[in-house]
Amino acid sequence: MKNYADGSGAIYGLGFIGALVYFIGHATTFWIGVIGFFKAIFWPGFLVYELFTFLGK
């Protein structure tokens, strides 16, 4: 039986790396970089939340 969700991990991984580079690249201090790391982990949740609030209006 084939699992068709195999590619979603790769897409999330590329998105994580891209977000990490973006947030770390724009960090001015070490702690802003740490916050950027956590933002890179949780960015899909923020994206879905904002999408639902936009669609709910």
C-alpha positions, -999 to +999 in steps of 0.1 A: +000+000+000+015+033-011+015+063+012+008+094-009+018+119+018+055+112+013+062+144-007+046+166+020+076+161+043+100+173+016+078+204+009+076+212+046+114+207+048+121+231+020+097+256+034+114+253+068+148+259+053+136+289+034+119+304+064+149+297+085+172+315+061+148+344+058+143+349+096+179+343+106+191+366+077+170+394+090+178+390+127+197+418+142+205+401+176+210+366+188+176+364+205+158+377+175+175+348+156+162+323+182+127+337+178+132+334+140+141+297+145+108+291+163+089+311+137+104+289+110+092+258+128+056+271+132+051+291+100+026+267+085+003+272+115+004+309+112-002+307+075-033+285+079-046+307+107-043+339+086-059+321+056-089+311+077-093+346+091-091+361+056-116+336+043-140+342+073-143+379+066 
